[in-house]
Amino acid sequence: MKSFISKFTLILLILSFSFSFAQLKNNNERPKLVVGIVVDQMRWDYLYKFYDRYGNDGFKRMLNEGFSAENTLIPYVPTFTAIGHSTVYTGSVPAIHGIAGNDFYIRANQTRMYCTQDDSVNGVGLDPNDKDGKMSPKNLLTSTITDELKLATDFKSKVIGISLKDRGAILPAGHFGDAAYWMVDGNWISSSFYMKDLPKYVKDFNQKDLTAKYLKDGWNTLYPLESYFQHTPDDNPYEGFYVEGEKVTFPIKMHEISVKNGRDVIKATPFGNTITLNFAKEVLVNENMGNNPANVPDFLAVSLSSTDYVGHQFGINSAKIEDTYLRLDKDLGEFFKFLDQKIGKGNYTVFLSSDHGAAHNPQFIVDEKGNGGFFAKKEISKAMDDVLKAEFGVEKLVYATSNYQVHLDHKLIDSNKLDAEKIKSTIIKFLKKQEGVAFVADMDKLSQASIPEKIKQMAINGYNYKRSGDIQVILEPQWYDGYGYTTGTTHGSWNPYDSHIPLVFMGWGIKSGNTNAPTFMTDIAPTLSALLHISQPNGNIGNPITDLLE
């Protein structure tokens, strides 16, 4: 009897141990591959504006199979590309991660810095001294989710970033990325931060010269033009030009335009996205991503930039932006099918979001009897300097106005023994009188400013003392700095058209469903941390979106 009990007990112990081991193993399972897709300048409502025209394999597949956080917001200003990509992958904000704009000024020496500028490295795949190749992530002060994956797997995971824009490839790939590739003159390049020479497969892909093919074929609509939204015709005054003074209507002869503007004009067509996703497939195959021999996840970060270039040039009401999204939908469908075949459906996780949205063209809004306008920054800056000179007797007390911020020359102020607080007060009083200005605040006193709490918090999150200006300017809705032009569109503000972005997850570990609960761009990285069972990035302030995790 005792022998039977002992055997029975032993069996129970073995079963218990086996069950516990199985649980432990299951709890540590992870996807073979994570693919991050950032669609540059994609407004949240684009998921639905063109929904009825999308196929079943791209955006609709993500919405139907995956989980959509319908109320995802950007928690800072200004809303620009470099900041957005940094925030998606760090879970942080400019106040902490340090990327305060596409360009920003270093307060200590008043020098302008491009977000990924690194003069200590050289370009790879072009002239080593070409500034387009002198890029790295060194200006990013915090870790990324991709960095944390590398650290968690003892650098066994493979991480690669791809984008037409250097900042869209470099910042997501983080400090430890195996590679980042961006496009210059229609070819994919990198920098010596990552490698000494381009891999053979990248050179071979460049040799195919898909850029030349698409430029030669030109750009016509995917479907008959008359079937597109027609509130504004193809020929309208709100759209910009490829070549100054030459109207752009379908069909567009891209080769002739490239002769005048250069091959990089491909970026301002939907085919820049097509080439990017084709290159992504090439990278996945040749790097064997998703089949890591160490049995750890790999991470491919893809940023699709053509949507931004087309949006800036033609505006959000253009048939050209509609055609760009319909073509992107097809390209995404083909890319997901490729992932199903290469990695296996259910073996990978993909998320899709955006770095910022875009405004309607202000002139279009005014013509439709709405409120809006263009902020004449250049003229206002000159008038502001005249006011300061008249009151304080010194010229150029403001050395720059950028990112909707005013930068004071503190060295000049100190050398002339002037009162910086009085100067700021004078500037604020002057700017408040300007048409289109809603709020102006001293950045050092933002918490005391008479600004709605939500906007105030966004300004505080966007303020990095070492890299931001002294004074924050908030424009009225549907106003923006026209940069000397009044066609197309731009972004950079707190308003929902710039700050409400799509966020959809699909694949391994993701429930099907949606939520309208408030979520933030900063929640993407910690959600991925939870999914991958790794540490959150070291500057993270977001929270995991637990509703979407299985």
KEDO-550466 format. One record per residue (C-alpha): chain; residue in one letter; x, z, y. Coordinates in steps of 0.2 Angstrom, whole numbers, plus 5000, padded with zeros to 4 digits. Layout:
BEGIN
> A_A_X_Z_Y
...
***
This chain:
BEGIN
> A_M_5000_5000_5000
> A_K_5014_5005_5012
> A_S_5023_4989_5007
> A_F_5007_4979_5012
> A_I_5005_4988_5028
> A_S_5024_4985_5032
> A_K_5022_4966_5029
> A_F_5006_4965_5038
> A_T_5014_4974_5053
> A_L_5029_4963_5052
> A_I_5018_4947_5052
> A_L_5008_4954_5068
> A_L_5025_4957_5076
> A_I_5031_4940_5073
> A_L_5014_4932_5079
> A_S_5015_4943_5094
> A_F_5032_4938_5098
> A_S_5028_4920_5095
> A_F_5013_4921_5106
> A_S_5023_4930_5120
> A_F_5037_4917_5119
> A_A_5024_4902_5120
> A_Q_5017_4911_5135
> A_L_5034_4912_5143
> A_K_5038_4894_5139
> A_N_5021_4888_5146
> A_N_5023_4899_5162
> A_N_5039_4890_5165
> A_E_5034_4873_5163
> A_R_5036_4861_5177
> A_P_5033_4843_5181
> A_K_5047_4830_5177
> A_L_5046_4823_5194
> A_V_5039_4827_5211
> A_V_5036_4813_5223
> A_G_5033_4817_5242
> A_I_5025_4804_5252
> A_V_5024_4805_5271
> A_V_5014_4791_5279
> A_D_5021_4791_5297
> A_Q_5007_4792_5310
> A_M_4993_4793_5298
> A_R_4978_4801_5305
> A_W_4967_4812_5294
> A_D_4952_4801_5297
> A_Y_4961_4785_5290
> A_L_4957_4792_5273
> A_Y_4939_4789_5276
> A_K_4938_4776_5290
> A_F_4944_4762_5278
> A_Y_4938_4771_5262
> A_D_4925_4758_5257
> A_R_4938_4745_5258
> A_Y_4951_4754_5248
> A_G_4953_4750_5230
> A_N_4952_4763_5216
> A_D_4971_4765_5212
> A_G_4978_4771_5229
> A_F_4970_4783_5241
> A_K_4954_4784_5231
> A_R_4963_4789_5215
> A_M_4972_4803_5225
> A_L_4955_4809_5232
> A_N_4946_4807_5215
> A_E_4959_4814_5203
> A_G_4968_4826_5215
> A_F_4965_4840_5228
> A_S_4963_4836_5246
> A_A_4965_4850_5259
> A_E_4954_4842_5272
> A_N_4958_4853_5287
> A_T_4977_4853_5287
> A_L_4984_4855_5304
> A_I_5001_4855_5313
> A_P_5005_4872_5320
> A_Y_5016_4867_5334
> A_V_5020_4855_5349
> A_P_5027_4843_5352
> A_T_5021_4832_5337
> A_F_5034_4820_5334
> A_T_5042_4812_5318
> A_A_5058_4822_5315
> A_I_5049_4838_5318
> A_G_5035_4833_5306
> A_H_5046_4828_5292
> A_S_5057_4844_5294
> A_T_5041_4855_5294
> A_V_5034_4847_5279
> A_Y_5049_4851_5269
> A_T_5055_4868_5276
> A_G_5038_4876_5278
> A_S_5045_4881_5295
> A_V_5043_4876_5314
> A_P_5055_4870_5328
> A_A_5057_4888_5334
> A_I_5066_4892_5317
> A_H_5072_4875_5309
> A_G_5079_4869_5325
> A_I_5073_4851_5325
> A_A_5064_4852_5342
> A_G_5061_4833_5344
> A_N_5067_4816_5338
> A_D_5079_4819_5352
> A_F_5083_4836_5361
> A_Y_5095_4844_5373
> A_I_5107_4857_5368
> A_R_5105_4870_5381
> A_A_5123_4876_5381
> A_N_5131_4860_5386
> A_Q_5115_4850_5392
> A_T_5120_4835_5380
> A_R_5106_4825_5372
> A_M_5106_4826_5353
> A_Y_5098_4814_5341
> A_C_5090_4824_5327
> A_T_5101_4817_5313
> A_Q_5116_4813_5323
> A_D_5133_4817_5316
> A_D_5148_4809_5323
> A_S_5159_4817_5310
> A_V_5152_4805_5297
> A_N_5152_4786_5295
> A_G_5140_4773_5289
> A_V_5140_4766_5272
> A_G_5133_4748_5269
> A_L_5137_4743_5287
> A_D_5152_4744_5299
> A_P_5158_4762_5297
> A_N_5158_4765_5316
> A_D_5140_4759_5319
> A_K_5131_4773_5326
> A_D_5116_4769_5315
> A_G_5126_4776_5300
> A_K_5133_4791_5308
> A_M_5119_4802_5302
> A_S_5117_4818_5291
> A_P_5106_4834_5290
> A_K_5118_4845_5299
> A_N_5106_4849_5314
> A_L_5093_4856_5302
> A_L_5095_4875_5303
> A_T_5085_4880_5288
> A_S_5084_4875_5269
> A_T_5071_4863_5263
> A_I_5061_4864_5247
> A_T_5072_4850_5240
> A_D_5087_4862_5244
> A_E_5079_4876_5235
> A_L_5076_4865_5220
> A_K_5094_4861_5219
> A_L_5099_4879_5221
> A_A_5086_4885_5208
> A_T_5093_4872_5195
> A_D_5111_4875_5199
> A_F_5112_4857_5207
> A_K_5106_4849_5191
> A_S_5090_4842_5199
> A_K_5092_4825_5207
> A_V_5085_4823_5225
> A_I_5084_4807_5235
> A_G_5076_4803_5251
> A_I_5070_4785_5256
> A_S_5063_4779_5273
> A_L_5065_4764_5285
> A_K_5070_4778_5297
> A_D_5085_4788_5295
> A_R_5076_4804_5300
> A_G_5062_4801_5287
> A_A_5075_4800_5273
> A_I_5088_4813_5278
> A_L_5078_4828_5284
> A_P_5067_4828_5268
> A_A_5082_4826_5257
> A_G_5089_4842_5264
> A_H_5107_4848_5265
> A_F_5110_4846_5246
> A_G_5102_4829_5243
> A_D_5111_4817_5231
> A_A_5107_4802_5243
> A_A_5097_4797_5258
> A_Y_5094_4778_5261
> A_W_5087_4770_5277
> A_M_5085_4753_5284
> A_V_5096_4744_5297
> A_D_5095_4725_5300
> A_G_5084_4723_5285
> A_N_5096_4731_5273
> A_W_5097_4749_5265
> A_I_5112_4759_5270
> A_S_5118_4777_5269
> A_S_5132_4788_5276
> A_S_5148_4796_5270
> A_F_5139_4812_5270
> A_Y_5132_4807_5254
> A_M_5144_4794_5246
> A_K_5159_4783_5249
> A_D_5150_4767_5244
> A_L_5133_4761_5240
> A_P_5128_4760_5222
> A_K_5129_4743_5214
> A_Y_5110_4743_5211
> A_V_5107_4746_5230
> A_K_5119_4732_5234
> A_D_5110_4721_5222
> A_F_5093_4726_5229
> A_N_5099_4721_5247
> A_Q_5105_4704_5240
> A_K_5087_4700_5235
> A_D_5084_4701_5253
> A_L_5065_4704_5252
> A_T_5066_4706_5271
> A_A_5069_4687_5273
> A_K_5056_4683_5261
> A_Y_5042_4693_5270
> A_L_5048_4687_5287
> A_K_5047_4669_5281
> A_D_5030_4671_5273
> A_G_5023_4678_5289
> A_W_5009_4691_5292
> A_N_4991_4686_5289
> A_T_4976_4697_5284
> A_L_4974_4703_5267
> A_Y_4955_4698_5268
> A_P_4946_4687_5280
> A_L_4948_4693_5298
> A_E_4930_4692_5302
> A_S_4927_4706_5288
> A_Y_4938_4719_5298
> A_F_4931_4731_5311
> A_Q_4928_4720_5326
> A_H_4924_4732_5340
> A_T_4940_4726_5348
> A_P_4945_4707_5344
> A_D_4961_4702_5337
> A_D_4966_4696_5355
> A_N_4964_4711_5366
> A_P_4973_4719_5381
> A_Y_4977_4736_5372
> A_E_4989_4728_5360
> A_G_5008_4726_5363
> A_F_5020_4712_5360
> A_Y_5034_4708_5348
> A_V_5041_4697_5361
> A_E_5037_4701_5379
> A_G_5023_4691_5386
> A_E_5019_4682_5369
> A_K_5002_4687_5362
> A_V_5001_4692_5344
> A_T_4986_4686_5334
> A_F_4984_4682_5316
> A_P_4992_4672_5307
> A_I_5008_4679_5314
> A_K_5024_4669_5312
> A_M_5036_4683_5309
> A_H_5052_4672_5305
> A_E_5051_4665_5323
> A_I_5049_4682_5330
> A_S_5064_4689_5320
> A_V_5075_4675_5327
> A_K_5072_4682_5344
> A_N_5070_4701_5340
> A_G_5081_4703_5324
> A_R_5077_4707_5306
> A_D_5072_4725_5309
> A_V_5056_4718_5316
> A_I_5050_4719_5298
> A_K_5048_4737_5301
> A_A_5033_4734_5312
> A_T_5024_4725_5299
> A_P_5015_4732_5283
> A_F_5029_4724_5273
> A_G_5041_4737_5278
> A_N_5031_4749_5267
> A_T_5030_4736_5253
> A_I_5049_4735_5253
> A_T_5051_4754_5254
> A_L_5040_4757_5239
> A_N_5049_4743_5229
> A_F_5065_4751_5233
> A_A_5059_4768_5228
> A_K_5055_4760_5211
> A_E_5072_4753_5210
> A_V_5080_4770_5214
> A_L_5069_4779_5201
> A_V_5074_4767_5187
> A_N_5093_4766_5191
> A_E_5094_4785_5194
> A_N_5084_4789_5179
> A_M_5074_4801_5189
> A_G_5060_4811_5180
> A_N_5070_4810_5164
> A_N_5083_4823_5169
> A_P_5095_4827_5154
> A_A_5095_4846_5160
> A_N_5076_4846_5158
> A_V_5073_4851_5176
> A_P_5062_4842_5189
> A_D_5069_4829_5200
> A_F_5062_4825_5218
> A_L_5060_4809_5227
> A_A_5055_4810_5245
> A_V_5048_4794_5252
> A_S_5043_4791_5270
> A_L_5032_4776_5274
> A_S_5037_4771_5292
> A_S_5028_4754_5295
> A_T_5012_4763_5299
> A_D_5020_4771_5314
> A_Y_5029_4755_5321
> A_V_5012_4745_5319
> A_G_5002_4760_5327
> A_H_5014_4762_5342
> A_Q_5014_4743_5345
> A_F_4995_4739_5342
> A_G_4985_4755_5344
> A_I_4973_4763_5331
> A_N_4959_4751_5334
> A_S_4968_4735_5330
> A_A_4964_4724_5315
> A_K_4983_4725_5312
> A_I_4982_4744_5309
> A_E_4967_4741_5297
> A_D_4977_4727_5288
> A_T_4992_4738_5286
> A_Y_4982_4752_5278
> A_L_4973_4741_5266
> A_R_4990_4733_5261
> A_L_4997_4751_5259
> A_D_4983_4756_5248
> A_K_4987_4742_5236
> A_D_5005_4746_5237
> A_L_5002_4764_5233
> A_G_4991_4759_5218
> A_E_5005_4749_5211
> A_F_5017_4763_5214
> A_F_5006_4776_5205
> A_K_5004_4764_5190
> A_F_5023_4762_5189
> A_L_5025_4781_5189
> A_D_5012_4782_5175
> A_Q_5022_4770_5165
> A_K_5040_4776_5169
> A_I_5037_4795_5170
> A_G_5020_4796_5160
> A_K_5003_4801_5168
> A_G_5002_4819_5170
> A_N_5021_4822_5169
> A_Y_5023_4820_5188
> A_T_5016_4828_5204
> A_V_5014_4818_5220
> A_F_5008_4824_5237
> A_L_5004_4813_5252
> A_S_5003_4819_5270
> A_S_5009_4814_5287
> A_D_5021_4819_5301
> A_H_5008_4817_5315
> A_G_4993_4807_5320
> A_A_4990_4796_5335
> A_A_4979_4795_5350
> A_H_4967_4781_5355
> A_N_4974_4770_5369
> A_P_4969_4779_5385
> A_Q_4965_4763_5394
> A_F_4953_4758_5379
> A_I_4945_4775_5381
> A_V_4943_4773_5400
> A_D_4936_4756_5398
> A_E_4923_4763_5386
> A_K_4918_4776_5399
> A_G_4928_4791_5392
> A_N_4941_4802_5400
> A_G_4959_4798_5398
> A_G_4975_4791_5407
> A_F_4993_4789_5408
> A_F_5005_4802_5414
> A_A_5018_4794_5426
> A_K_5033_4805_5420
> A_K_5046_4795_5429
> A_E_5037_4795_5446
> A_I_5032_4813_5445
> A_S_5050_4818_5440
> A_K_5057_4810_5456
> A_A_5044_4818_5466
> A_M_5047_4835_5458
> A_D_5066_4833_5462
> A_D_5062_4829_5480
> A_V_5051_4845_5482
> A_L_5065_4855_5474
> A_K_5078_4848_5486
> A_A_5067_4851_5501
> A_E_5065_4870_5496
> A_F_5082_4874_5489
> A_G_5093_4861_5497
> A_V_5101_4855_5480
> A_E_5097_4839_5471
> A_K_5095_4837_5452
> A_L_5091_4855_5448
> A_V_5081_4847_5433
> A_Y_5093_4837_5422
> A_A_5079_4831_5410
> A_T_5061_4830_5406
> A_S_5058_4826_5388
> A_N_5046_4831_5374
> A_Y_5034_4837_5388
> A_Q_5046_4850_5393
> A_V_5056_4852_5409
> A_H_5075_4856_5407
> A_L_5084_4866_5421
> A_D_5102_4864_5426
> A_H_5106_4882_5425
> A_K_5125_4879_5428
> A_L_5120_4871_5444
> A_I_5108_4884_5448
> A_D_5121_4898_5445
> A_S_5135_4889_5455
> A_N_5123_4888_5470
> A_K_5117_4906_5468
> A_L_5099_4901_5467
> A_D_5085_4910_5459
> A_A_5079_4902_5443
> A_E_5063_4911_5443
> A_K_5058_4904_5460
> A_I_5063_4887_5455
> A_K_5052_4888_5439
> A_S_5038_4895_5450
> A_T_5040_4880_5462
> A_I_5040_4867_5447
> A_I_5025_4875_5439
> A_K_5015_4875_5455
> A_F_5020_4857_5458
> A_L_5015_4851_5441
> A_K_4999_4860_5440
> A_K_4993_4848_5454
> A_Q_4997_4832_5445
> A_E_4983_4822_5438
> A_G_4981_4823_5419
> A_V_4990_4840_5418
> A_A_4980_4854_5410
> A_F_4992_4868_5408
> A_V_5010_4872_5413
> A_A_5020_4887_5407
> A_D_5037_4896_5408
> A_M_5043_4895_5390
> A_D_5051_4912_5392
> A_K_5034_4919_5396
> A_L_5022_4909_5385
> A_S_5014_4925_5378
> A_Q_5008_4929_5395
> A_A_5002_4912_5400
> A_S_4983_4909_5403
> A_I_4982_4896_5390
> A_P_4970_4896_5375
> A_E_4977_4906_5361
> A_K_4978_4891_5348
> A_I_4988_4880_5360
> A_K_4999_4895_5366
> A_Q_5004_4898_5348
> A_M_5008_4880_5345
> A_A_5019_4880_5360
> A_I_5028_4896_5355
> A_N_5031_4889_5337
> A_G_5038_4873_5345
> A_Y_5050_4882_5357
> A_N_5068_4884_5351
> A_Y_5078_4893_5365
> A_K_5094_4883_5361
> A_R_5086_4866_5360
> A_S_5070_4866_5371
> A_G_5066_4865_5389
> A_D_5062_4879_5402
> A_I_5044_4874_5406
> A_Q_5030_4867_5394
> A_V_5018_4854_5400
> A_I_5001_4852_5391
> A_L_4991_4837_5396
> A_E_4973_4834_5396
> A_P_4965_4827_5381
> A_Q_4968_4808_5379
> A_W_4982_4808_5392
> A_Y_5000_4804_5387
> A_D_5016_4799_5394
> A_G_5015_4780_5395
> A_Y_5034_4778_5394
> A_G_5032_4763_5406
> A_Y_5019_4754_5396
> A_T_5000_4755_5393
> A_T_4998_4746_5377
> A_G_4997_4752_5359
> A_T_4998_4771_5357
> A_T_5009_4786_5355
> A_H_5008_4805_5350
> A_G_5016_4822_5354
> A_S_5001_4833_5359
> A_W_4992_4847_5352
> A_N_4975_4838_5351
> A_P_4967_4835_5334
> A_Y_4970_4816_5335
> A_D_4989_4821_5334
> A_S_4988_4837_5324
> A_H_4975_4834_5311
> A_I_4984_4826_5296
> A_P_4980_4821_5278
> A_L_4986_4832_5263
> A_V_4982_4827_5246
> A_F_4990_4833_5230
> A_M_4989_4824_5213
> A_G_4996_4825_5195
> A_W_5004_4839_5185
> A_G_4998_4857_5189
> A_I_4985_4851_5202
> A_K_4966_4854_5201
> A_S_4954_4841_5206
> A_G_4944_4846_5221
> A_N_4945_4849_5240
> A_T_4944_4862_5253
> A_N_4939_4863_5271
> A_A_4947_4880_5274
> A_P_4961_4879_5287
> A_T_4978_4875_5280
> A_F_4994_4870_5289
> A_M_5008_4858_5287
> A_T_5019_4873_5284
> A_D_5009_4877_5268
> A_I_5016_4862_5259
> A_A_5033_4868_5255
> A_P_5027_4885_5248
> A_T_5014_4877_5238
> A_L_5028_4866_5230
> A_S_5038_4882_5228
> A_A_5024_4890_5218
> A_L_5022_4874_5208
> A_L_5040_4873_5204
> A_H_5043_4892_5201
> A_I_5057_4892_5214
> A_S_5061_4902_5230
> A_Q_5053_4896_5246
> A_P_5064_4888_5259
> A_N_5073_4901_5269
> A_G_5064_4898_5286
> A_N_5047_4896_5278
> A_I_5032_4904_5287
> A_G_5018_4895_5277
> A_N_5008_4901_5262
> A_P_5004_4892_5245
> A_I_4987_4883_5244
> A_T_4982_4893_5229
> A_D_4965_4883_5227
> A_L_4974_4868_5221
> A_L_4986_4875_5208
> A_E_4980_4875_5190
***
